[in-house]
Amino acid sequence: MNLPVPSLRLGPGVDPGTADLRRLVDDRFAGRLFAKDATLWGEAARPEAAQRLGWIDACTRGDAVVDEAEALRAELSARGVDRVVLCGMGGSSLAPEVICHRDWAPLTVVDSTHPAEIARALLDLDRTAVVVSSKSGTTVETRSQLTAFEAAFAAAGIDAAERIAVVTDPGSELDSHARERGYRVFLADPQVGGRYSALTEFGLVPSVLAGADVRSLLAEAAAAAAALSADSEENPALRLAAALAAALPRRYLCGVFESQVRGTPLADWIEQLIAESTGKDGAGVLPIALPADAPELRGALPGHELLVELRPDPGPDEGRPDTLTVSGPLGGHFLLWEVATAALCRLIGVNPFDQPDVEAAKAAARALLDAAGTDGSSIGDVEDGVHRPDPEDLVAQLRAALEPDGYLAIQAYLDRRTDAPLAELRGALVKALGVPVALGFGPRYLHSTGQFHKGGPKRGVFLQILDTTPAVIAEAAPLDGASAAAESSGTVLGTDFSALISAQARGDRQVLAALGRPVFSIMENQVEALLATLRR
């Protein structure tokens, strides 16, 4: 059976980047990439690149892990376990979320440290299996979530070894922890970085356990490989990279939206892949996932950002001149965007596989936890050096802080089921400020766009929205200090999720402010007042 391969259509207002495209073809970039040539991004990047190219042919090696995961799913089903929870951050959670969304497979993704989200995840334990995914094995959010599930299973009299599966790299701390406790362990390819891991164990195992069809996904990616590895000006990945590069430096922001799909799961995955890969050394491209009713899609920001439409098939031309349309099945999309991102990084001169500015926020959070001890400090605590205007004054202050080619990033340290109308707020701020506005939930965004915020172009302004709920973790979701997870360069012990998310919010504020990025802060209960101001 001939499977469709990805295709690209450029609107008349999109610069195709002809010179950059020819450069990629003349340099034989695609062929060398598929031959795993680690020299493509320069000598400084070579050592890391040599250990990060396993994703190129991952789709050809997936059958064995799918077989093993399907066998585990059958075992769980026989025991009446039909609810799958995935604990993971960034690349460990975004791809399974996309895959399961496509197939309507029920997967509960926990990529937060908000107490309410943790408490909800711990419901229905009698029918719940948990996948704990962390490449390093030391991701503080994921290890803390694991600790909570271990305690909850023990309290319920459930054998955790029958319910917990782990996906991690060989020899990681999580690998050792899991084997000591008899958990099922799926070892991932250490030659694949987290954000490029969609077609590896990290993307496949949780999706299979939730009931998604990943064999078709692997076949779609394999079918796309021939077109994506060709050193040709028709290669859609090279064309995509050239068009994104041609928009720089003026249009370093691109609004990504999905046609014929509910929600924005693939756009969220692309947002992380490109922002974390390119956003360094003052350069980069920041994708912003747009909902279907976004004002940007109705001409609110003409010429300000490149629009990227995602489709499962080419479909009709919608007539948007500044729109680049990428079509294809999901497996093809995964490989296309990975190849295009690697090519884009070559064009702008950055290493696609490192994230040099991510550790700063982690270190700041650890320091705050160490200093605070176990006092359960409020999620809403805001230290000096951060702007805290009244909602009536905020819009004027944001406008004054923004450059004409800047952007605003809303960082919501809230329960993702918040009643606060954040999507409406985002759209209203786009129209009021005349710049692109991104919306991300903390700490999830720290593993997605956080690298770009700190390492990309210095044009961002940041608005944190903080929880007003009393910072007390539900009794069902303790973070036991005796077994809490350790980060490789420090530990988070003797605390709870409310203290952890508070430290993560404060730590990121501190790092952004130290870098000279304007940071504003309001409370969740001030959102309605801000919207009222914007409606006037």
Phi, psi and omega in degrees: 000132178276118179268146178293149178246159182298149177222165185225137175228128181257130173292161183297341179267005182261124176288121182287351180064049187304317182295318179293322178298314179297324178297316179296319179292314180298327179280359183054043185300310186298312180298319179291324178297314181289344171270004178062049178278110185281358182271000188296337184246020176097167186292324182295325181274349189302313183301317180288318180301325180297340181251013188226023184249015179292343181290339185305316183241023182300328183294343179271354185242017188270345188299319184296316181290328176295318177303313182295319180292322178295323177296319178294320178300319179296319178299314181296317180298321179296335179265008178080018180265112185230011178242126183244127177248132177251120173258114182186159182235149174059233182298340180281347182234330187293317181294312177302326178298318178294312184300312182290327176298317179300318187263008182056032179273127184286108178231124176268112182263126177247099178234044182218163169243017178289131184306320182294322179292321178295316181299319178296320182297334183274006176281162174054043183296333183296340180238021189248134166246150185235130172254124180250113187242122176203119180298310181286333184081001182237008181302120191297320180298313185292317179294326177292319176297318178301315179302318180296317179292321178300316179294320182292317177298317180298317180295330180272359181072027181255135179287111183298331181296338178271353187237343187251128172241146184237136171242121183199175177279152178302136175080003179289165176300323179293323176303311180297315180301315183294318182293323177299330184257002175079021178284156173288130184241129172248115182270127181270166178287116180292352179272015180233126176284159188304315185283350176256018191259017185302323185260018177250190179308326182295322177276326190278313189299306180299324182293317177298314182298330178278348177105013180281156178268094182268345178295321177294325178299313179296320179295322178297318179293317180297322180293332181278343189300321183298315180292324184280342180265358184280133174276076186218149177289354176268353180298116185295331179290319178292320178297320179296314179299317181295320180293320178294319180292324182294334180284345182279154358272352188293309182257074178274356178254139175224132177272122185250125180225157185246132176262145176063019181225137176282136178078192183226043185294318179291322177299322178296319179295316178297321179305312180292313184303309185283315184297316183284332179282322187259338190280076181204163180057030179075009182241181172129171178237132179248105172285144176236118180290124184249134173288166185298333182261020183298137178298335177300330181279356177243025173085020184291330183231065184299127176078357185276321181222148175286136177261136180237118180261133178251130181223150173284339177214161187304312178064183181283156176284121182281353175082016176274116188292330183263025185249136174251121184254124179247122184238152176149167177291163188300316179300321176293321176302314182304308184290321178303310184291327176294314179295316181298322179294317178298320179291319178299320179296324175296318183294325182262358171081037177233160178281119183286352191248001177250169178214072192294340185257001182288322186297332184301315180292324177297315181297320179296320178295318179298319180296320179294320178295318179299321182285327185275339185066231184242036185282357178062041184303147187295145175301332184273001179301133179230126183271170179297156179097353178246135182288131181230063184285162169293152180306326182294332182262348190296316184300316179296321181289323176296316181299321180291329182279336185277140169276159181303329179255025181270187178213158175247133175246117174275125180245101187262106176271068187227165167298131182295347174266021180306149175279350180296132183282072187289322179296319177296320179298317180301311181297321180294323178290326175303312183289325182284324185263338180072024177226159175297145180231124177261148177235121178223149177263138177265145004272008183307315185294337179300333180262013182229281182263356183302323178298315180296319181304324185262325186256346182277193178305138185277065183231006183271148170237143192235132180238108175271134174247120191249152185287142175256000178292140175307132188279069178234120180290142177301144183300334181287350186232063179285153169248096188289121182298333183291336183229019181295156186288153177248130168285157185300332182244021178168167183239157173240100187234152171061035181229191176222176186294327180293321176292324181294311182292327175298315180295324180293318178295312181294320180298318180291322176301315182298316182294315179299315180296321179295333178274002179083015176275132177292129181236127177243158183215133171226168179264158182304322182284002175260357184297316181298320178295321177295318178297320178299320177297318182290334182281345184291000000 
